[in-house]
Amino acid sequence: LRPAAAVRLRSHSALELRVGQLELGEAITATATVVTMSELKRLAYSIIDFLREQTKSQAWTSDERESLEVAMQCLENVFKISSQDIDLAVSPSLTEIFSAAITKKELIWNTPSDFTPSAQDVIRAEQLKNEGNNYIKEENYRAAIDSYTQAIELDPNNAVYFCNRAAAQSKLNNYTAAIEDCKRAIAIDPDYSKAYGRMGLALTSLNKHSEAITYYKKAVELDPENGTFKSNLKLAEQKIGEASSPTGAGLGFDLASLLNNPSFVSMAASLMQNPQLQQLISGMMSNAISGPAAGVGGLTDMGSLIQAGQQFAQQMQEENPELIEQLRNQIRSRSFSGSNEDHS
């Protein structure tokens, strides 16, 4: 951006916003007069993606991040695109392209190549893919990645191989690598619903729920009968809702399931036989009936409640530490579907 344009972008007047739009459009079109509008949109999308990443950086002040957001809006208006147009995404990213340009590093482009494999290579690649699928079933994920990689080397234009390798990468918590493989699969086959679904899972694992929702929606659009896509979309939307809840509602575990858990019910019944806990609860009930005149008030009741809760939690930990750990894991994160998905 020109320095003057960056300053003007901080103003939200219609005139200055329009000037910013024109200058941003000129900045791109002036350097790409021989490319198609479709290619220009892909370039603009890459720039917007870069700016979006910068808005998450703490290196910029709130005013500077606001300017970046306005710049994104300007580009979206000029090129008639939005963050939902994920089919415009390219890989490597703009940052990777720039880094490679200044370091003279060779890039691996995640777009279909002109290479045509021989019939023999196609057959062998399918065999390697099937080997990879078997390794997945055996939970030998590193071996699966090796098999899929060999298949890709023989037939680099097969989206299934990249998508399956992404699944294996996710199993090893290599979510960034999984995302890159999903991008390659989508570049090869923009209508491959499973690639969008697995991209959503990888983004979810990185707590990028807003981005995951975009990919889940695309997966559902392409395969509306797929229950896993719908379920994961719903869970991601719930995560966003919980994060934005001012009251902290939605602690992340299913209370109904908890109350139906025989281990929890048995443990709770046992703890309720504790004389000290019974005395605390009895005192709280008496105070509630007597009211403020008995010297209760909010603080005394709250203190008793906290004391009872602490004692209850401590005894729960002593009675059944495994159940407590299970509850903690449920609170940390809900389970997204993907572990039992099939492989093509």
C-alpha positions in Angstrom: 0.0 0.0 0.0 1.1 3.6 -0.6 1.7 5.4 2.7 -0.9 8.0 1.9 -3.4 5.3 1.1 -2.7 3.5 4.4 -3.5 6.7 6.3 -6.7 7.3 4.3 -7.8 3.8 4.9 -8.2 4.6 8.6 -11.0 6.9 7.8 -14.4 5.3 7.1 -15.9 8.0 5.0 -17.4 6.8 1.7 -15.2 9.0 -0.4 -11.9 8.0 1.2 -12.9 4.4 1.1 -13.6 4.6 -2.6 -10.2 6.3 -3.2 -8.5 3.4 -1.3 -10.4 0.9 -3.4 -9.2 2.5 -6.6 -5.6 2.8 -5.5 -5.5 -0.8 -4.3 -7.0 -2.0 -7.6 -4.5 0.0 -9.6 -1.6 -1.4 -7.5 -2.5 -5.0 -8.6 -3.8 -4.5 -12.1 -0.8 -2.3 -13.1 1.6 -5.3 -12.4 -0.5 -7.9 -14.1 -1.8 -6.6 -17.4 -1.5 -9.9 -19.2 -3.3 -12.2 -16.8 -7.0 -13.0 -16.8 -9.5 -11.7 -14.4 -9.8 -15.1 -12.8 -6.0 -15.1 -12.1 -6.3 -11.5 -10.8 -8.9 -12.7 -8.3 -6.7 -15.5 -7.1 -3.9 -13.0 -6.6 -6.2 -10.6 -4.7 -7.5 -13.5 -2.6 -3.8 -14.4 -1.7 -3.2 -10.8 -0.7 -6.4 -10.7 1.4 -5.3 -14.0 3.1 -1.9 -12.4 3.9 -3.6 -9.3 5.4 -6.0 -11.5 7.4 -3.0 -13.3 9.0 -1.5 -9.9 9.8 -4.6 -8.8 11.6 -4.0 -11.6 14.1 -0.4 -10.4 14.8 0.3 -8.5 18.0 3.1 -6.7 16.2 0.5 -4.1 15.0 -1.5 -1.6 17.1 -5.3 -1.8 17.1 -5.5 1.2 14.7 -3.1 -0.6 12.3 -5.0 -3.8 12.5 -8.2 -1.8 11.7 -6.4 -0.4 8.7 -5.6 -3.9 7.5 -9.2 -4.9 7.9 -10.3 -1.9 5.8 -7.7 -2.8 3.2 -9.2 -6.3 3.0 -12.7 -4.9 2.5 -11.4 -2.6 -0.3 -9.9 -5.5 -2.1 -13.0 -7.6 -1.7 -15.1 -4.8 -3.1 -12.9 -4.1 -6.1 -12.5 -7.8 -7.1 -15.9 -8.9 -6.1 -14.6 -11.7 -3.9 -15.0 -12.7 -0.2 -13.4 -15.0 2.4 -16.0 -17.6 1.4 -14.4 -18.0 -2.1 -12.0 -20.7 -0.8 -11.7 -22.2 -4.3 -9.5 -19.1 -5.1 -6.9 -20.1 -2.6 -3.5 -21.1 -3.9 -0.6 -22.8 -2.3 2.2 -22.0 -1.5 1.0 -18.9 0.3 2.0 -15.4 -0.7 4.5 -15.3 2.1 6.1 -18.5 1.0 6.3 -17.3 -2.6 8.0 -14.1 -1.5 10.4 -16.0 0.7 11.3 -18.3 -2.1 11.8 -15.4 -4.5 14.4 -13.8 -2.3 16.1 -17.0 -1.3 16.0 -18.6 -4.8 14.3 -21.6 -3.2 12.4 -23.9 -5.5 8.7 -24.0 -4.8 6.3 -26.9 -5.0 3.1 -25.5 -6.5 -0.2 -27.0 -5.3 -1.8 -26.9 -8.7 -2.4 -29.5 -11.3 0.7 -30.1 -13.5 1.0 -31.0 -17.1 2.6 -34.3 -16.2 0.8 -37.4 -17.5 1.7 -40.6 -15.7 2.0 -43.8 -17.7 -0.6 -46.5 -17.3 1.8 -48.6 -15.3 2.5 -45.7 -12.9 -1.2 -45.2 -12.4 -1.7 -48.9 -11.5 1.3 -48.8 -9.1 0.1 -45.5 -7.5 -3.2 -47.1 -6.7 -1.5 -50.1 -5.2 0.5 -47.7 -3.0 -2.6 -45.8 -2.0 -4.3 -49.1 -0.9 -1.2 -49.9 1.1 -1.5 -46.6 2.8 -5.1 -47.2 3.6 -4.2 -50.5 5.2 -1.5 -48.8 7.2 -4.1 -46.3 8.4 -6.3 -49.1 9.6 -3.3 -50.5 11.5 -2.7 -47.0 12.9 0.8 -47.1 11.3 0.5 -43.5 10.2 4.1 -42.8 9.3 4.1 -45.8 6.9 0.9 -44.6 5.5 2.4 -41.2 4.7 5.3 -42.9 3.0 3.0 -44.9 0.8 0.8 -41.9 -0.1 4.0 -39.9 -0.9 5.2 -42.6 -3.3 1.8 -42.6 -4.9 1.9 -38.9 -5.3 5.4 -39.1 -6.9 4.0 -41.4 -9.6 0.7 -39.6 -10.1 0.9 -36.0 -8.8 -2.5 -35.0 -10.2 -4.6 -37.3 -8.0 -6.4 -35.4 -5.3 -7.3 -38.6 -3.3 -3.6 -39.2 -2.6 -3.1 -35.8 -1.1 -6.3 -35.9 0.9 -5.5 -39.3 2.3 -2.0 -38.2 3.3 -3.6 -35.2 5.0 -5.6 -37.6 7.1 -2.4 -39.5 8.1 -0.7 -36.2 8.9 -3.5 -35.1 11.2 -3.3 -38.4 13.1 0.3 -37.5 13.9 -0.8 -33.9 14.9 1.0 -32.5 11.8 -1.9 -30.2 11.2 0.0 -27.6 9.1 1.2 -30.3 6.8 -2.3 -31.7 6.6 -3.7 -28.3 5.6 -1.1 -28.0 2.8 -2.1 -31.4 1.5 -5.8 -30.5 1.6 -5.0 -27.3 -0.4 -3.2 -29.4 -3.0 -6.2 -31.8 -3.2 -8.6 -28.8 -3.6 -6.4 -27.2 -6.3 -6.5 -30.5 -8.2 -10.2 -31.1 -7.7 -12.3 -28.1 -6.4 -15.3 -30.3 -6.0 -13.7 -32.9 -3.8 -15.9 -32.6 -0.6 -13.7 -34.8 1.6 -10.7 -32.5 1.1 -12.8 -29.6 2.4 -13.9 -31.7 5.4 -10.4 -32.8 6.3 -9.2 -29.2 5.9 -11.9 -28.2 8.4 -10.7 -30.9 10.9 -7.1 -29.7 10.6 -8.1 -26.1 11.2 -10.3 -27.1 14.1 -7.3 -28.8 15.7 -5.5 -25.5 15.5 -8.5 -23.7 17.1 -9.1 -21.9 13.9 -12.8 -22.5 14.1 -14.0 -19.5 11.9 -11.8 -20.8 9.0 -12.9 -24.4 9.7 -16.6 -23.3 9.4 -15.9 -22.0 5.9 -14.5 -25.3 4.8 -17.2 -27.4 6.5 -19.9 -25.4 4.8 -18.3 -26.0 1.4 -18.1 -29.7 2.2 -21.8 -29.8 3.1 -22.6 -27.9 0.0 -20.8 -30.5 -2.1 -22.1 -33.5 -0.2 -25.3 -32.4 1.6 -26.1 -36.0 2.7 -22.8 -36.4 4.7 -23.7 -36.5 8.4 -20.1 -36.1 9.5 -19.7 -32.8 7.7 -22.9 -31.5 9.2 -21.9 -32.7 12.7 -18.5 -31.1 12.5 -19.9 -27.9 11.2 -22.4 -27.7 14.1 -19.6 -28.3 16.6 -17.4 -25.6 15.1 -20.3 -23.2 15.2 -20.9 -24.1 18.9 -17.2 -23.4 19.6 -17.5 -20.0 18.1 -20.7 -19.4 20.2 -19.0 -20.5 23.4 -16.0 -18.3 22.7 -18.2 -15.2 22.2 -20.5 -16.0 25.2 -20.2 -13.1 27.7 -21.4 -15.4 30.6 -19.0 -18.2 29.7 -21.9 -20.5 29.0 -21.2 -23.9 27.5 -18.4 -25.4 29.5 -17.8 -28.0 26.8 -19.2 -31.1 28.4 -22.6 -32.9 28.2 -24.3 -32.6 31.6 -27.0 -35.0 30.6 -24.4 -37.7 29.7 -22.6 -36.9 33.0 -25.7 -37.5 35.1 -26.4 -40.7 33.2 -22.9 -41.9 33.9 -23.2 -44.8 36.4 -19.7 -44.1 37.8 -20.5 -40.5 38.5 -23.9 -41.3 40.0 -22.4 -44.0 42.3 -19.6 -41.7 43.3 -22.0 -38.8 44.0 -24.2 -41.1 46.2 -21.2 -42.2 48.1 -20.0 -38.7 48.7 -23.4 -37.6 49.9 -23.0 -40.0 52.9 -20.0 -37.9 54.1 -21.1 -36.3 57.4 -19.1 -33.1 56.9 -20.7 -32.6 53.4 -24.1 -33.3 54.8 -23.5 -30.7 57.6 -22.5 -28.0 55.1 -25.5 -28.6 52.9 -27.8 -28.7 55.9 -26.4 -25.4 57.1 -26.9 -23.8 53.6 -30.5 -25.0 53.5 -31.2 -23.6 57.0 -29.7 -20.3 56.0 -31.8 -20.2 52.8 -35.0 -20.7 54.9 -34.1 -18.3 57.7 -33.1 -15.5 55.3 -31.0 -12.3 55.8 -32.5 -11.8 59.3 -30.5 -14.8 60.5 -27.3 -13.1 59.4 -27.0 -15.0 56.1 -26.9 -12.6 53.2 -25.3 -13.3 49.9 -21.7 -13.6 51.1 -22.3 -16.2 53.8 -24.3 -18.4 51.5 -21.7 -18.0 48.7 -18.9 -18.9 51.2 -20.7 -22.0 52.3 -21.3 -23.0 48.6 -17.7 -22.5 47.7 -16.6 -24.5 50.7 -19.0 -27.3 49.9 -17.9 -27.3 46.3 -14.2 -27.4 47.1 -14.8 -30.3 49.5 -17.0 -32.1 47.0 -14.4 -31.7 44.2 -11.5 -32.9 46.4 -13.4 -36.0 47.4 -14.4 -36.7 43.8 -10.7 -36.6 42.9 -9.8 -39.0 45.6 -12.8 -41.4 44.9 -12.4 -41.6 41.1 -9.4 -39.7 39.5 -10.1 -41.4 36.2 -13.5 -39.9 35.9 -12.2 -36.4 36.9 -9.6 -36.6 34.1 -12.3 -37.6 31.7 -14.4 -34.6 32.6 -11.3 -32.3 32.2 -10.7 -33.7 28.8 -14.3 -33.0 27.8 -14.1 -29.5 29.0 -10.8 -28.9 27.1 -12.3 -29.8 23.8 -15.2 -31.6 22.3 -14.6 -34.5 20.0 -14.9 -33.7 16.2 -15.8 -36.6 13.9 -13.0 -37.8 11.8 -11.3 -40.7 13.5 -13.5 -43.3 11.9 -13.9 -41.8 8.4 -13.3 -44.0 5.4 -10.4 -43.5 3.0 -10.9 -43.5 -0.8 
